[in-house]
């Protein structure tokens, strides 16, 4: 085995996944939990320590499967985590926003706690359309970090690879087919 290939295998085994996604299926919804086990990129960490606002976007896509092919998206949205220092209170204001709706908010004392809020947001619950609740689902999630702008106009971004999780259709409760 070439040295470069063996080095890549060692790195892949040693480094944790850049994004961990936990998905729980309920009867009418899907609960999605996200965690970044790696530290924030240096640009976000220095921005957070300086007191400016830091945002991480987590695009979420849910598709349903027909017989052999995947349907169009059942649901597509974006989970955004925000942390910003409030000089009046001396604390970091943190929010979790799912498609423009604030689902969680709070204040934390330290920069480390604000970083945890950004990288380990509370799980979110996504309602499924009634006619597709029994379908096999595929959930896709990734993390997108803004790094600034190029030539003062074009935003630059850094993103993790997509994480895909397949969910089988729920088992029929006993006595439902009688």
Secondary structure, DSSP 8 states (H G I E B T S, - for coil): --HHHHHHHHHHHHS--S-EEEEEE-SSEEEEEEE--S---HHHHHHHHHT--EEEEEEEEEEEE-SSSEEEEEEEEEEEEEEEEETTTTEEEEEEEETTEEEEEEEESSHHHHHHHHHS---EEEE--GGGTTSEEEEEE--EEEEEEETTTEEEEEE---EEEEE------TTS--
